[in-house]
Amino acid sequence: MKVTDFDYELPEELIAQYPVEPRDTSRLMLLDKVTGEVAHKEHFYDIVDELTDNDVLVFNDTKVIPARLYGHRRGSGGKVEVLLLTPCGENKWECLVKPGKKCPIGQELVFDDRLTGKVIDKTSFGGRIIEFTAQGVFDDIIQEIGEMPLPPYIHEKLEDKDRYQTVYAREKGSAAAPTAGLHFTSELLERIKAKGVTLAFVTLHVGLGTFRPVSEETIEDHEMHSEYYVVTAETAKIINDAKAAGKRIVAVGTTSVRTLESATKNGVLKAGHDWTQIFIYPGYEYKMVDALITNFHLPQSTLLMLISALAGRDHCLAAYQEAVKERYRFFSFGDAMFIR
């Protein structure tokens, strides 16, 4: 299967540069995964009408850290930009570094008078392993000096850091937000619970895979970056009991999908924590997820391939053409789709 099989034309002006207010007033497209039929809802909060007490909504409760740091190289004084991706030991992080060529192993980096780092290794993906030294609490310093790592297609500065954070974010560790969750408000969650819908939470810390395009011509040759996930015993019981009762498992976002599908063995969701490199594309048979709430994804992206595995490539691309025609807003701060 070719990467170009997942291409579509998107006018640049449809790439959302800022989130709508309130969060749940974005638009919502409904896509029937079997027939390909499309319907439109004026506001995301109309999702309440599409859910019943036979549904379990599964959210990713990861919390984005202000993972983009600016500093300089000790010695030359040259500027450096570091994006924290994945913790890999005490005080050590896998990072993307610009300019990478000027940051060999052994290079020391200075961010401010409380935080320095040293490149101690390279990664297979062209990143760096940096060991940090902090005069104080590392998390507190990052919170103060770091910037939210918005995707490169967003050119507007985000004034409120919380708008790139879900209202239910709890577990620190992501380099990007699970953006399907950005549409939910606390009030909307209460309305959903009042209908008898069950809410469950998993954790997947979003890393390099979100920023890395598919560079191979054939998608089967693409290798996903590892991301860390956690499924608690409580969540596993909720979802397994629901599945056994014939309830519908609705993932909120592709990261929830990747967690559920990675942790499901022989039809049972296993509690625990692990790293996943799961790559879902057409031909994959879903083990746990029945439906999906998601945003509109980049052309030729692994996320577009993932939803195509659930609803079919032709159905998804036809729905995307309809979304362009109807002037939906695309990507992280854009509108939403409910594939059911």
VMD Tcl script that draws the C-alpha trace (Angstrom):
set ca {
  {0.00 0.00 0.00}
  {1.38 3.38 -1.01}
  {1.60 6.46 1.20}
  {0.10 8.44 -1.68}
  {-3.07 6.33 -1.34}
  {-3.81 8.47 1.73}
  {-3.43 11.90 0.16}
  {-6.07 14.60 -0.21}
  {-6.19 18.29 -1.15}
  {-6.51 20.66 1.77}
  {-6.73 24.46 1.39}
  {-4.28 26.03 3.82}
  {-6.93 28.38 5.21}
  {-8.78 25.38 6.69}
  {-5.88 24.56 9.03}
  {-7.11 25.83 12.41}
  {-4.68 28.26 14.02}
  {-6.51 28.68 17.31}
  {-9.12 26.77 19.33}
  {-12.76 27.80 19.39}
  {-14.40 29.08 22.56}
  {-16.03 27.41 24.36}
  {-14.22 24.15 23.63}
  {-17.36 22.16 22.86}
  {-18.70 24.55 20.20}
  {-16.48 23.15 17.45}
  {-18.34 21.31 14.69}
  {-18.92 17.56 14.52}
  {-19.13 15.23 11.53}
  {-20.70 11.79 11.90}
  {-19.34 8.95 9.75}
  {-20.99 5.54 9.48}
  {-18.04 3.15 9.26}
  {-20.09 0.51 7.42}
  {-22.00 2.55 4.84}
  {-19.78 5.64 4.61}
  {-22.84 7.85 5.19}
  {-21.96 11.31 6.52}
  {-24.05 13.63 8.69}
  {-23.29 17.01 10.26}
  {-23.81 18.43 13.73}
  {-23.49 22.16 14.32}
  {-21.70 21.79 17.66}
  {-19.51 19.15 19.24}
  {-21.67 19.10 22.36}
  {-24.33 17.41 20.20}
  {-22.21 14.27 20.73}
  {-24.47 13.72 23.77}
  {-27.31 12.80 21.40}
  {-25.14 10.12 19.74}
  {-24.22 8.31 22.98}
  {-26.23 5.95 25.17}
  {-25.85 3.99 28.40}
  {-24.53 1.17 26.20}
  {-21.32 3.14 25.56}
  {-17.96 3.35 27.31}
  {-15.89 6.43 26.45}
  {-12.15 5.87 26.85}
  {-9.97 8.97 27.30}
  {-6.20 9.46 27.36}
  {-5.43 11.41 30.54}
  {-1.85 12.30 29.64}
  {-0.76 15.85 30.41}
  {1.37 17.91 28.03}
  {4.49 19.36 29.56}
  {5.99 22.64 28.26}
  {8.50 20.48 26.45}
  {10.20 22.99 24.13}
  {13.32 24.51 25.70}
  {15.60 27.21 24.32}
  {19.22 27.56 25.33}
  {22.77 27.74 24.03}
  {25.75 25.47 23.52}
  {28.45 25.85 26.12}
  {31.64 27.01 24.45}
  {30.35 28.45 21.17}
  {27.29 30.14 22.63}
  {25.30 29.06 19.60}
  {21.52 28.86 20.04}
  {19.87 25.47 20.54}
  {16.27 24.28 20.67}
  {15.39 21.08 22.53}
  {12.08 19.22 22.46}
  {11.63 16.74 25.33}
  {10.05 13.55 24.03}
  {10.39 10.59 26.37}
  {11.96 10.13 29.83}
  {14.49 7.31 29.70}
  {16.05 7.13 33.14}
  {16.77 9.42 36.05}
  {17.31 12.97 34.71}
  {17.59 11.58 31.15}
  {15.29 12.39 28.22}
  {15.10 11.41 24.59}
  {14.92 14.71 22.71}
  {14.78 16.33 19.33}
  {17.57 18.90 19.06}
  {18.07 21.75 16.58}
  {20.67 22.10 15.18}
  {21.39 18.41 15.71}
  {24.65 18.42 13.74}
  {26.13 20.90 16.18}
  {25.18 18.84 19.23}
  {27.43 15.76 19.20}
  {27.85 13.40 22.13}
  {29.53 15.30 24.93}
  {28.09 18.71 24.00}
  {26.94 20.66 27.05}
  {23.82 22.81 26.86}
  {22.78 25.73 29.06}
  {19.10 26.72 29.42}
  {19.31 29.08 32.39}
  {21.24 29.35 35.64}
  {19.19 26.47 37.10}
  {19.17 24.00 34.23}
  {21.92 22.50 32.08}
  {22.18 19.35 30.01}
  {24.73 17.10 28.35}
  {24.28 15.04 25.19}
  {25.20 11.47 26.18}
  {23.92 9.46 23.21}
  {22.19 9.50 19.83}
  {18.98 7.68 18.88}
  {18.09 5.67 15.79}
  {15.60 8.37 14.84}
  {18.17 11.15 14.75}
  {17.39 12.44 18.22}
  {19.63 12.83 21.26}
  {19.66 11.48 24.80}
  {20.28 14.37 27.16}
  {21.15 14.10 30.84}
  {19.91 17.16 32.72}
  {21.28 18.78 35.84}
  {18.79 20.98 37.73}
  {19.35 23.36 40.60}
  {15.89 22.77 42.06}
  {12.91 20.65 40.97}
  {13.20 19.75 37.28}
  {9.43 19.75 36.67}
  {9.02 23.17 38.27}
  {11.82 24.66 36.17}
  {10.38 23.18 32.96}
  {6.96 24.54 33.85}
  {8.47 28.01 34.18}
  {10.86 28.22 31.23}
  {9.40 25.73 28.74}
  {6.97 26.43 25.91}
  {4.05 24.28 24.78}
  {5.28 22.32 21.73}
  {2.57 23.28 19.25}
  {2.65 21.47 15.89}
  {4.59 23.20 13.09}
  {1.44 24.00 11.09}
  {0.17 26.27 13.89}
  {1.72 29.70 13.42}
  {-0.27 31.67 15.99}
  {1.12 32.01 19.52}
  {-1.04 30.33 22.16}
  {-1.66 32.79 24.99}
  {-3.28 30.29 27.37}
  {-1.24 27.09 27.88}
  {-4.31 25.31 29.23}
  {-5.98 25.43 25.81}
  {-3.47 22.82 24.59}
  {-4.46 20.62 27.53}
  {-7.56 18.48 28.06}
  {-9.73 19.34 31.06}
  {-9.09 15.83 32.46}
  {-5.29 15.77 31.94}
  {-3.55 14.20 34.95}
  {-0.39 12.29 34.12}
  {2.54 14.50 33.04}
  {4.68 13.31 30.15}
  {3.44 14.21 26.67}
  {5.15 16.26 23.99}
  {1.78 16.83 22.29}
  {-1.86 16.89 23.30}
  {-4.33 14.09 22.56}
  {-6.30 16.63 20.59}
  {-9.65 14.82 20.22}
  {-10.05 15.40 23.94}
  {-9.70 19.17 23.61}
  {-13.38 19.40 22.61}
  {-14.66 18.24 26.00}
  {-15.59 20.62 28.81}
  {-16.21 19.59 32.40}
  {-19.89 20.44 31.93}
  {-20.13 18.27 28.79}
  {-18.56 15.34 30.63}
  {-21.20 15.69 33.35}
  {-23.99 15.68 30.75}
  {-22.50 12.55 29.17}
  {-22.29 10.79 32.53}
  {-25.89 11.81 33.28}
  {-26.98 9.79 30.22}
  {-25.48 6.70 31.78}
  {-22.35 6.61 29.61}
  {-19.36 5.05 31.38}
  {-16.08 7.00 31.38}
  {-12.70 5.26 31.57}
  {-9.14 6.55 31.39}
  {-5.87 5.20 30.00}
  {-2.52 6.97 29.65}
  {-0.31 7.18 26.58}
  {2.46 9.78 26.54}
  {2.55 11.21 23.04}
  {6.08 11.33 21.65}
  {8.04 11.47 18.42}
  {5.49 9.52 16.38}
  {3.24 12.57 16.35}
  {5.93 14.74 14.78}
  {7.38 12.20 12.39}
  {5.95 11.95 8.85}
  {5.91 8.74 6.83}
  {9.05 8.96 4.68}
  {8.81 5.56 2.99}
  {6.84 5.14 -0.22}
  {5.22 1.93 1.02}
  {3.44 2.21 4.35}
  {4.38 -1.33 5.41}
  {8.02 -0.13 5.53}
  {7.28 2.62 8.05}
  {8.46 2.10 11.63}
  {6.57 3.76 14.45}
  {8.37 5.36 17.37}
  {7.85 3.78 20.79}
  {5.42 5.45 23.18}
  {4.78 4.58 26.82}
  {1.29 3.61 27.99}
  {-0.44 2.60 31.22}
  {-3.71 0.71 31.75}
  {-4.82 0.51 35.37}
  {-6.53 -2.56 36.82}
  {-9.64 -0.46 37.41}
  {-9.82 0.63 33.76}
  {-9.16 -2.90 32.50}
  {-12.05 -4.25 34.60}
  {-14.46 -1.52 33.47}
  {-13.71 -2.11 29.80}
  {-13.57 -5.91 29.93}
  {-16.87 -6.07 31.81}
  {-18.44 -3.68 29.30}
  {-17.13 -5.64 26.32}
  {-18.42 -8.90 27.76}
  {-21.84 -7.23 28.19}
  {-21.88 -6.25 24.52}
  {-21.36 -2.56 25.14}
  {-19.72 -0.24 22.60}
  {-16.13 0.83 23.31}
  {-15.67 4.38 22.03}
  {-12.09 5.65 21.98}
  {-11.54 9.38 22.35}
  {-8.59 10.05 20.08}
  {-6.11 7.90 18.20}
  {-3.82 7.66 21.24}
  {-6.59 5.93 23.19}
  {-7.01 3.58 20.22}
  {-3.31 2.73 20.18}
  {-3.33 2.06 23.92}
  {-6.41 -0.17 23.87}
  {-5.30 -2.13 20.83}
  {-1.75 -2.56 22.18}
  {-2.92 -3.81 25.56}
  {-5.61 -6.20 24.29}
  {-4.58 -9.86 24.08}
  {-7.02 -12.55 22.98}
  {-9.92 -10.15 23.34}
  {-9.04 -9.12 26.89}
  {-7.60 -5.74 27.93}
  {-4.56 -6.36 30.11}
  {-3.70 -4.04 32.98}
  {-0.10 -2.87 33.17}
  {2.41 -0.59 31.49}
  {4.56 -1.05 28.43}
  {5.95 0.59 25.29}
  {4.08 0.34 22.01}
  {5.11 0.70 18.38}
  {1.74 -0.42 17.04}
  {1.06 0.81 13.50}
  {-2.59 0.53 12.50}
  {-3.48 0.75 8.81}
  {-6.06 -0.88 6.49}
  {-6.04 -4.63 6.85}
  {-5.71 -4.38 10.63}
  {-8.59 -6.00 12.55}
  {-9.64 -4.03 15.62}
  {-9.65 -6.10 18.81}
  {-11.26 -3.72 21.30}
  {-12.32 -0.39 19.77}
  {-15.78 -0.16 18.17}
  {-16.04 3.58 17.52}
  {-13.82 6.64 17.58}
  {-14.03 10.38 18.27}
  {-11.16 12.07 16.46}
  {-9.99 15.22 14.69}
  {-9.25 15.62 10.98}
  {-5.70 14.46 10.25}
  {-2.83 15.43 7.96}
  {-2.62 14.00 4.44}
  {-0.47 10.84 4.21}
  {-0.27 10.58 8.01}
  {-0.29 7.44 10.16}
  {-3.39 8.83 11.90}
  {-5.34 8.98 8.63}
  {-4.24 5.39 8.04}
  {-5.48 4.40 11.50}
  {-8.99 5.74 10.95}
  {-9.02 4.18 7.47}
  {-8.47 0.81 9.13}
  {-11.65 1.41 11.15}
  {-13.95 2.92 8.52}
  {-12.30 2.08 5.20}
  {-9.97 4.28 3.14}
  {-12.60 5.21 0.57}
  {-15.16 6.16 3.21}
  {-12.62 8.28 5.09}
  {-11.30 10.11 2.04}
  {-14.84 10.78 0.82}
  {-15.72 12.17 4.27}
  {-12.62 14.36 4.16}
  {-13.64 15.71 0.75}
  {-17.03 16.53 2.26}
  {-15.32 18.22 5.21}
  {-13.28 20.42 2.85}
  {-16.43 21.28 0.88}
  {-18.29 22.19 4.09}
  {-15.32 24.23 5.37}
  {-14.56 22.21 8.48}
  {-11.47 23.25 10.45}
  {-8.59 20.75 10.33}
  {-5.89 19.33 12.62}
  {-5.13 19.94 16.31}
  {-7.40 22.95 16.96}
  {-9.94 21.93 14.34}
  {-13.34 20.23 14.31}
  {-14.18 16.65 15.20}
  {-15.44 13.45 13.60}
  {-17.36 10.61 15.24}
  {-16.74 7.30 13.43}
  {-19.40 4.84 14.58}
}
mol new
graphics top color blue
foreach p $ca { graphics top sphere $p radius 0.5 }
foreach p [lrange $ca 0 end-1] q [lrange $ca 1 end] { graphics top cylinder $p $q radius 0.2 }
display resetview
